[in-house]
Amino acid sequence: MEFDKLIVADNSPYPVVRVQRENPRFAAQLTEAFGGSDGEFGTISDYVYQGIVFAKEHPEYARVFMELAKVEMHHLAMVGSMIEMLGGKLIYGHYSCNEPVYWDGADANYSRRLSDALISDLGGEQRAYAAYVSLARQSRDRYIFAVLTRIALDEMIHASLLKSMIHKLRQQQTAE
């Protein structure tokens, strides 16, 4: 895998972010994807941390983490905008029994072993893909469906990229 020909997002355009009508209940469901521990905010935190921590020993991997963080920031903005348009309350966290549960820095992945970070990231991207597909199906809103399925495409690409990174790292470790 060559990191100079990096593809971190699908090449199809993102749909315009809009909603058919307010739906605060669905907005609350989207909050986990926005600010939950496995949501965009937490994922960005992990990728930026990893981009910094691995920059010296694994600069090519660190660059990928930072590029992934940029895509996730775009997702964060789109999901946050939909929550607002749906009439929800935007928080870094999620709702449990209609009560906010705020994101906590303890939720971040502080692994300093590249292999562990990559495996954790892969699991997160796979869960994100499944969550976006599920939320899109539940949305009953053609605009939300379009945005969430487009985000899911990126998450699928991220999972594939992380699998390739794990493979490359294992090859490098075997060669040593």
N, C-alpha and C positions, 0 to 999 in steps of 0.2 A: 504494500500500500504506500502510495506516495502522498505525503501530507501537503505537497505544494499544489496538488490538483484536488483540493479538498472540496467536498460537496456536503454542506451542513443543513441544507434546506431544499425542499422540492422546488423545481423551477417554475411551477405554475403560479399564477398571481394569487395573492390573498384576496378573498372576497371583501367587499365593503362591509364594515362592521355596522350592523343595524339590527333592529328587532321588529317583529310585527306588532307587538304590544307589550306593555308592562306585565311582568310576572315575578313578583318578589319571591315567591316560593322557589321557582327555578333559579333565580339569582342566588339564593342561599345555597342551593346545590352546587352552583358554579364556584362558590367561594373556596371550596377545597382545592379546585384546580388552580385558583389564583394564589392563595396564600397558605394553603395547608402544608403539612410537613413534606408531602410528596408533590406539592403544587409547583407552579412556575417560580415563585419567590424562593422557595427552598432549593430548587434546582439551580437557579442562578447563583445563590449563595455557595452551593457546593462547587460549581464550575469555576467561579472566580477564585475561591480558596485554592482549588486544585491547580489553577493556572499560575498562581503565585508560588505555592509550595513546590511544585515540580519544575519550575522554570529553570533552575540551575542544572539539575541532573537529567532532566528529560524535556528540553525546550520544545521539541516538536510536538509532544503530547500536550504540554502547557498551552501552546498556541491553539491547538484544537479545542481545549477546554474553554478558552476565551472566546473562540468563534461560536461554540455551542451556546455560551452564555448570552451572546448578542441575539441569537435566534430566540432563545427563551425569553429575553426581554421584550421582543416583539410580541410573543405569545401573551406575556403578562399584560401588556398594554391592551391587546385586543380583548382578552377575557375580562379585564377590569372595566373596560368601556362597556361591554355587554352587561355586566353586573349593574353598572350605573343606569344604563338605558332600561334595564328590566325593573328598576325601582328598588334595587337591593342596596345594602350598606356594605361598602368596600372595606374589608379588614385584611390584615396579614394574619391569617388563621382560617378557621372554619366555624361552623355553627353545630352545636350538639344540643338537642332539645331546645332549640331557639335561643340558646345562650352562646355568646362568642367564646371560642377557645383560641387564644392568640398564639401565633407562631413564636417559637422560642429558639434561641441560638443553640440550645442543647439538641435540637432536632437535626442540626447540620452533621454532615459526614466529615469528621476531622482526620480521616485516615492519611497517614504519611507513607503508606505503601501503595505504589502505583497500581499493582495488580488488584488490591482490595478496593481501591477507589473505582477502577474501571468496572469491576464486577458489580459493585453497588450502583454505579451509574446506569449500567445496562438494565438491572432490575427496575430502577426508577423509570427509565424510558419505556420499558415494556408495560409497566403499570400505567404510565401516562397515556400511552396509546390506547390501552383497553378502556381507561376512564373516559377519554375523549370520544371514542366510538360509542360507548354506553350513553354518555351525556347527549351526544348528537341524536341518538335514537329516541331519547326521552324528551327532547326539547319541544317537539310539536311546533317548531318555528323554522320555516325554510331558510331564513337568514342565519340563524344561530347554527342550524344543521350544516350549512355551507362553511361557516368559519371553523366550527369544531372539527369537521372532517378534513379540512385543509390543514389545521394544526396537527391532526393525527398523522397525516402524511409525513410531516417533519419529524415527529416522534419516531416513526418507523425508520426513517433515514438515520436518525441519531442512534437507534438501537443497532442498526446494521454497521454503522461507523464504529461504534464501541466494540462490537464483535470483532471487527477487523483490527482494531487497536489491541485488543486482548491477544489475538492471534500473533500479531507482529511482536508484541512484548514477549510472548512465550518463545517465539523463534529467536529473539535476541538473547534471552536467558539461556536457551539451549546451546547457542553458539559460544557462550562465554566459558 
